[in-house]
């Protein structure tokens, strides 16, 4: 009886931990199909976005710091497809106005044939 109860309690605890970890990941990384937020120290390069910027080009695997009107965020691109295009606003943190900028993600040059 105690073994069954202990097993049930452990299974419930594991399930609860998995659900909360998944919820925490979703709130930190709302667009996992495009990659993930990263620390600025990991950036390979910086791209400054201004009113004239309509698009930016990056490679899959790049880590880029975006500077938009003095507000910065860093993103590691890890898309599901070899090439992808999407609005920068999909990955920008709340409160950063990206305008109408499209991100074009090319395949990683290390894996091009």
Secondary structure, 3 states (H helix, E strand, C coil): CHHHHHHHHHHHHHHHHHHHHHHHHHHHCCCHHHEEECCHHHCCEEEEECCCCCEEEEECCCEEEEEECCEEEEEEECCCCCCEEEEHHHCCCCCCCCCCCEEEEECCHHHCC
